[in-house]
Amino acid sequence: KDCQQLTNELNWTARALLANTQGGPLEQLQVVPKQKPLQRDICALVVHAAVVFITRKDTGLLSPFLNMLNNCAALMNAYLPTMPDDQFPEVRTALSGIYYQCSRGHPYLVTECGRPMQVYTCA
């Protein structure tokens, strides 16, 4: 009875998941034996996102993502806030201490006593 109430899209998605045919000819979206864990995780995320997009009719916060998938032309002149490229200035104002740079140019922070207490090799 519950299956009859599902939309056609969700019904198709549920059947595809049960048969492991999600993604159609895209094998990357199918779970196969000896699949790398990263590939399996990406597949799970993509399928999960697709199910969420299909089942959510009240878009709310999902509307930009739905527009990216369904109507990307509508976003041509849209403002999409992103994270800053360099977050170090925000970190520097939030944490007090003495900032140094390793030989490779990576910043690190020494707090409290002002002297490094541990030695690490920068990767």
Secondary structure, 3 states (H helix, E strand, C coil): CHHHHCCHHHHHHHHHHHHCCCCCCCHHHCCCCCCCHHHHHHHHHHHHHHHHHHHCCCCHHHHHHHHHHHCHHHHCCCCCCCCCCCCHHHHHHHCCCEEEECCCCCEEEECCCCCCCCCCCCC
